[in-house]
Amino acid sequence: MEETLVSPKMAEIDLINNLEKISSKIPNRILKLEGYILKGNHKEKLEIIIFKGFSSSTTHPIEIDLEKQVIEFSYILTNFKLYKTPLTETKDNFIREIKTQFTF
């Protein structure tokens, strides 16, 4: 898949912060973001879970200060997965998956 360069307008959008705001209004959903962080010449896997308006990363430290961006590095999001809550082992909670590519 070819990487899409971010436009100046897109760079001003804090997608993760906007998704947190949406998540706070829909508390019975979990959104899992997958992608990678660009550090120099290599890529590191990135995974962020958003639930009830809060982000948590399973792969990198994130910023909890609302005045700052959640991820301080350049990153690319490639996969968005939505689940309904509560999560259980016996019930299929998966709702939808979107594969795309956003660079920030």
Buried (B, 14 or more C-beta within 10 A) or exposed (E): EEEEEBEEEEEEEBBBEEBBEEBEEEEEBBBBBBBBBBEEEEEEEBBBBBBBBEBEBEBBEBEEEEEEBBBEEEBBBBBBBBBBEEEEEEEEBEEEEEEEEBBB
